[in-house]
């Protein structure tokens, strides 16, 4: 039979599971509390084993999987509040009581999950488990579709010479960051959760840390290439006649270099000050080494978005701009309105909230919808791009003309051969009596 505190711990995990696995902070907290409690128990056992008459009759200190119950005499009761770490989920003032009897400690009353108001039942646990399994299936499909679309888009931009320009080069790097992010999610899940018998919270191997480092770098690179896209768009509007190549290497440095520097600093701090577990505990203070630059990129990109919209509106309303230019800016406005809010604004919504606020909504936005970002980016930047479509049609028509020309040449050659053969046969028939055509 499953104990009350086992159900209670399962409910805790269901309430904190996210894409970044912060449930490890809960587990690590209970492990630290257990270690402290076991130290008290060992000291009590050493004192009771000392020579001389027994000096204690009652219940010794006990760890029940959630709380540490101090020693008590028979007939005495102990009362404990809900664990402090659970206050982040619900400000519960519930109390749990246990009595010391001659048979030992009694069961917690009321059970933890009732006293702490976490609605812990086996049915709820299974329901939430099914929900997380569904989320995993959805984001697996999303990242798979994104990877396929992004690889095809990179192939198109790289394969057609007329599409080689600074703008599309930036798009290729942007696509690559999405590919790395999707691959990092699959790698992290396979390393940390492929074997259910392994506790990923206590696992501390080189492989799992490498997977987390790669994941963090990919996420950072994705955010900073999103920032580069916003910066490039703003540069086009501000500096119409500037050379794109002049800033290209700065974009490379921002998109790949800043994440590399950030992750390097984070690795050093974790190795020096917090080298525990698999480094996927986001409750750590050193998580801000990663989170800080991400928040910076999100808010800067949001400000760029507002500024770009302002400039586009001014240019469109200007009476000096011709009709063709207005159509161009209208298309630019549509793409801006589609892309930047879709891939940036929703991050602003959750950026300032603690990790435990809006868990299910955050899970849906960051994992499910986030997994399809790469597909939408490839669709909007490449597949629906008029320039790309025109180039594909041009090359398709050129290929069809080449094929038709080859077929026509082949048919002409065959017709010529048949004509020559007919003439030859006629000539042989006419002069059969004079000279045989073939030697027998």
C-alpha positions in Angstrom: 0.0 0.0 0.0 1.3 3.4 -0.9 1.9 5.6 2.2 0.5 9.1 2.6 3.8 10.9 2.3 4.6 8.9 -0.9 1.5 10.3 -2.5 2.4 13.7 -1.1 5.9 13.6 -2.7 4.4 12.5 -6.0 2.0 15.5 -5.9 4.9 17.8 -5.2 6.7 16.6 -8.3 3.6 17.0 -10.5 3.2 20.6 -9.3 6.8 21.6 -10.2 7.6 19.6 -13.4 8.6 22.0 -16.2 10.7 21.9 -19.3 13.8 22.9 -17.2 13.2 20.2 -14.5 13.2 22.5 -11.4 11.7 19.6 -9.4 15.3 18.8 -8.5 15.4 21.8 -6.1 12.5 20.2 -4.2 14.2 16.8 -4.1 17.6 18.3 -3.1 15.9 20.2 -0.3 14.4 17.1 1.1 17.6 15.2 0.8 19.4 18.0 2.7 16.8 17.9 5.4 17.1 14.1 5.6 20.9 14.3 5.9 20.5 16.7 8.9 17.9 14.5 10.5 20.0 11.4 10.0 22.9 13.2 11.8 20.6 13.8 14.8 19.5 10.2 14.8 23.1 8.9 14.7 24.0 11.1 17.7 21.0 9.9 19.6 21.9 6.2 18.9 25.4 6.8 20.1 24.2 8.3 23.4 21.7 5.4 24.0 24.4 2.8 23.3 26.7 4.3 26.0 27.3 2.0 29.0 25.1 2.5 32.0 21.3 2.4 32.8 18.9 3.5 30.0 18.1 7.1 30.3 15.4 7.5 27.7 12.0 5.9 27.2 10.0 7.1 24.3 10.2 7.8 20.6 13.5 8.7 19.0 14.0 11.2 16.3 12.6 9.9 13.0 12.6 11.0 9.3 9.3 10.1 7.6 10.3 11.2 4.1 9.1 14.7 4.5 9.8 16.1 7.9 12.2 15.4 10.8 10.3 14.5 14.0 12.3 15.3 17.2 12.4 12.7 20.0 9.4 12.7 22.4 8.4 10.8 25.5 5.5 8.4 25.5 2.2 10.2 25.5 3.7 13.4 24.1 2.6 14.9 20.8 4.6 16.8 18.2 3.2 19.3 15.7 4.9 20.4 12.5 3.9 22.9 9.9 3.9 22.1 6.2 7.4 22.1 4.8 8.6 25.6 4.2 9.7 25.0 0.6 6.0 24.2 -0.3 4.9 27.7 0.6 5.9 28.7 -3.0 2.9 26.6 -4.2 0.3 27.5 -1.6 0.4 29.6 1.5 -1.0 26.8 3.6 -1.1 27.2 7.4 -1.9 23.5 7.9 -0.3 21.6 10.8 0.5 17.9 11.0 0.5 16.1 14.3 2.1 12.8 15.5 1.8 11.1 18.8 4.5 9.1 20.6 3.0 5.8 21.8 4.4 2.7 23.3 4.3 1.2 19.7 6.2 4.1 18.4 5.2 7.2 16.4 1.7 7.3 15.1 0.8 8.2 11.4 0.7 11.9 10.5 -2.7 13.4 11.2 -4.0 14.8 9.0 -2.0 13.4 6.1 0.5 15.7 4.5 -1.4 16.2 1.2 -4.6 17.2 3.0 -2.9 19.5 5.6 -0.8 21.3 2.9 -3.8 21.5 0.5 -2.1 20.0 -2.5 -5.1 17.9 -3.4 -3.0 14.8 -3.5 -4.8 11.7 -4.9 -3.7 8.9 -7.0 -6.2 9.9 -9.7 -4.9 13.5 -9.8 -1.3 12.2 -10.0 -2.1 9.9 -12.9 -4.0 12.7 -14.7 -1.1 15.1 -14.4 1.4 12.4 -15.4 -0.7 11.9 -18.6 -0.7 15.6 -19.2 3.1 15.8 -19.1 3.4 12.8 -21.4 1.0 14.5 -23.9 3.2 17.7 -23.7 6.3 15.7 -24.4 4.6 14.1 -27.5 3.6 17.5 -28.7 6.9 19.2 -28.4 8.7 16.1 -29.9 6.5 16.5 -33.0 7.0 20.2 -33.0 10.8 20.1 -32.8 10.9 17.3 -35.5 8.8 19.4 -37.9 10.9 22.4 -37.2 14.2 20.6 -37.8 13.0 19.2 -41.1 11.7 22.7 -42.3 14.8 24.5 -41.1 17.2 22.1 -42.9 15.2 22.5 -46.1 15.2 26.3 -45.8 19.0 26.4 -45.2 19.4 24.1 -48.3 17.3 26.5 -50.4 19.2 29.6 -49.2 22.5 27.9 -49.8 21.7 26.2 -53.1 20.5 29.2 -55.1 23.3 31.7 -55.9 20.9 34.6 -56.3 19.7 34.2 -52.7 23.3 34.7 -51.4 23.2 38.0 -49.5 23.8 39.3 -46.0 20.1 39.2 -45.1 19.8 35.5 -46.0 23.2 34.7 -44.3 21.8 36.1 -41.1 18.6 34.0 -41.6 20.8 30.9 -42.0 22.5 31.5 -38.7 19.1 32.2 -37.1 17.8 28.9 -38.5 20.9 27.1 -37.2 20.3 28.4 -33.7 16.8 26.9 -33.8 18.3 23.6 -35.1 20.7 23.5 -32.2 18.0 24.3 -29.7 15.8 21.4 -31.0 18.7 19.0 -31.1 19.7 20.0 -27.6 16.2 19.2 -26.2 16.4 15.7 -27.7 19.9 15.2 -26.4 19.1 16.4 -22.9 16.0 14.2 -22.7 17.9 11.1 -24.0 20.7 11.6 -21.5 18.7 12.5 -18.4 15.4 10.6 -18.9 16.1 7.7 -21.2 16.5 5.3 -18.2 13.7 5.8 -15.7 15.7 3.9 -13.0 18.3 6.7 -12.8 17.6 9.7 -10.6 18.6 12.6 -12.8 18.5 14.9 -9.8 21.4 13.1 -8.1 23.1 12.1 -11.3 26.4 14.0 -11.7 28.2 12.6 -14.7 30.2 14.3 -17.4 27.7 13.3 -20.1 24.7 14.9 -18.3 26.6 18.1 -17.5 27.8 18.3 -21.1 24.2 17.9 -22.3 23.0 20.7 -20.0 25.8 23.0 -21.1 25.0 22.4 -24.8 21.3 23.0 -24.0 22.0 26.3 -22.3 24.3 27.5 -25.1 21.7 26.6 -27.7 19.0 28.5 -25.8 21.2 31.5 -25.4 22.3 31.5 -29.0 18.7 31.3 -30.1 17.7 34.3 -28.1 20.7 36.3 -29.3 20.1 35.5 -33.0 16.5 36.7 -32.4 18.1 39.9 -31.1 20.4 40.1 -34.2 17.4 39.8 -36.5 15.7 42.7 -34.7 19.0 44.7 -34.8 19.4 44.0 -38.5 15.9 45.1 -39.3 16.3 48.3 -37.4 19.7 49.0 -39.2 18.0 48.6 -42.6 15.4 51.2 -41.6 17.9 53.7 -40.0 20.8 53.3 -42.4 19.3 52.8 -45.8 22.5 53.2 -47.8 24.9 51.4 -45.5 26.9 48.3 -46.4 25.5 45.1 -44.9 28.9 43.5 -44.8 30.2 46.2 -42.5 28.1 45.0 -39.6 27.9 41.3 -40.5 30.9 40.1 -38.3 29.5 42.1 -35.4 26.3 40.1 -35.8 28.3 36.9 -35.8 30.0 38.0 -32.6 26.8 38.8 -30.9 24.9 35.7 -32.0 27.5 33.1 -31.2 30.2 34.9 -29.2 28.1 36.4 -26.4 26.4 33.0 -25.6 29.8 31.3 -25.6 31.2 33.8 -23.2 28.2 33.6 -20.9 28.2 29.8 -20.8 31.9 29.7 -20.1 31.4 32.0 -17.1 28.5 29.8 -15.9 30.6 26.6 -16.2 33.4 28.1 -14.2 31.1 29.3 -11.4 29.3 26.0 -11.2 32.6 24.1 -11.1 34.0 26.4 -8.4 31.0 27.0 -6.2 28.1 24.7 -7.0 29.3 21.5 -8.6 26.3 19.4 -7.5 23.9 17.2 -9.5 23.6 17.6 -13.2 23.5 21.5 -13.2 19.8 21.5 -14.2 18.6 22.9 -10.9 17.4 26.4 -11.8 16.8 27.3 -8.1 20.5 27.8 -7.8 21.7 31.4 -7.4 24.2 30.9 -10.3 21.3 30.3 -12.7 21.2 34.1 -13.0 24.5 33.9 -14.9 22.3 32.4 -17.7 19.0 34.0 -17.0 20.4 37.6 -16.8 21.7 37.7 -20.4 18.5 36.0 -21.6 16.3 38.7 -19.9 18.5 41.4 -21.4 18.1 40.0 -24.9 14.3 39.7 -24.5 13.8 43.3 -23.3 16.2 44.8 -25.8 14.5 43.0 -28.6 11.1 44.2 -27.3 12.3 47.8 -27.3 13.7 47.3 -30.9 10.3 45.9 -31.9 8.5 49.0 -30.5 11.1 51.3 -32.3 10.8 49.5 -35.6 7.0 49.7 -35.5 7.3 53.5 -34.8 9.7 54.0 -37.7 7.6 51.9 -40.1 4.5 53.9 -39.2 6.3 57.2 -39.8 7.6 56.0 -43.2 4.3 54.7 -44.4 2.5 58.0 -43.4 5.1 60.1 -45.1 3.7 61.8 -48.3 7.1 61.8 -49.9 7.2 58.1 -50.3 6.0 56.6 -53.6 3.4 53.9 -54.0 6.0 51.1 -54.5 7.9 52.1 -51.4 4.7 52.1 -49.4 3.9 48.6 -50.6 7.4 47.6 -49.6 7.1 49.0 -46.1 3.6 47.5 -45.7 5.1 44.1 -46.4 7.9 44.8 -43.9 5.3 45.8 -41.4 3.3 42.6 -41.8 6.5 40.5 -41.4 7.5 42.5 -38.3 4.1 42.2 -36.7 4.1 38.4 -37.4 7.6 37.6 -36.4 8.8 39.7 -33.5 5.7 39.4 -31.3 5.4 35.8 -32.1 9.0 35.0 -31.1 9.6 37.6 -28.4 6.7 39.3 -26.7 5.4 36.2 -25.0 8.8 35.8 -23.3 8.3 39.2 -21.8 5.0 38.0 -20.2 6.9 35.3 -18.1 10.3 37.0 -17.8 9.6 38.8 -14.5 7.6 36.1 -12.9 9.2 33.5 -10.6 9.7 30.0 -12.1 6.8 28.5 -10.0 4.2 31.1 -11.3 1.9 29.9 -14.1 3.6 26.6 -14.4 1.2 25.0 -16.9 0.9 28.1 -19.0 4.7 28.5 -19.1 5.1 24.8 -19.9 2.7 25.2 -22.9 4.3 28.4 -24.2 7.9 27.5 -23.8 7.7 23.8 -24.8 4.7 23.2 -27.0 4.4 26.5 -28.9 8.2 27.1 -28.6 8.9 23.8 -30.4 7.0 25.1 -33.5 8.9 28.4 -33.7 11.5 27.0 -36.0 8.9 25.7 -38.4 7.1 29.1 -38.4 10.4 31.0 -38.9 11.3 28.8 -41.9 7.8 29.3 -43.3 7.8 33.0 -43.0 11.4 33.8 -43.9 11.8 31.2 -46.7 8.8 29.3 -48.0 6.5 32.3 -48.2 9.2 34.7 -49.3 8.3 36.1 -52.8 12.0 36.3 -53.8 12.6 32.6 -52.9 9.4 31.5 -54.7 10.4 33.5 -57.8 13.9 31.9 -57.8 12.5 28.4 -57.4 10.0 29.0 -60.2 12.7 30.4 -62.4 15.1 27.4 -61.8 12.2 25.0 -62.2 11.2 26.5 -65.5 14.9 26.5 -66.6 15.2 22.8 -65.7 11.9 22.0 -67.5 13.2 23.8 -70.6 16.5 21.9 -70.4 14.7 18.6 -70.1 12.4 19.4 -73.0 15.4 20.5 -75.1 17.1 17.2 -74.3 14.0 15.2 -75.3 13.7 17.2 -78.5 17.3 16.7 -79.4 17.0 13.0 -78.7 13.9 12.7 -80.8 15.5 14.6 -83.7 18.5 12.4 -83.6 16.4 9.3 -83.6 14.3 10.7 -86.6 17.5 11.5 -88.5 18.8 8.0 -87.9 15.5 6.5 -89.1 15.6 8.7 -92.3 19.2 7.7 -93.1 18.3 4.1 -92.5 15.3 4.3 -94.8 17.4 5.9 -97.5 20.0 3.3 -97.1 17.5 0.5 -97.4 16.0 2.1 -100.5 19.4 2.5 -102.1 20.2 -1.1 -101.4 16.9 -2.3 -102.8 17.4 -0.3 -106.0 21.0 -1.6 -106.6 20.6 -5.1 -105.2 21.5 -6.6 -108.5 24.6 -4.5 -109.0 26.2 -4.6 -105.5 25.1 -6.3 -102.3 24.7 -4.0 -99.2 26.1 -6.5 -96.7 28.5 -9.3 -96.9 27.2 -12.6 -95.9 
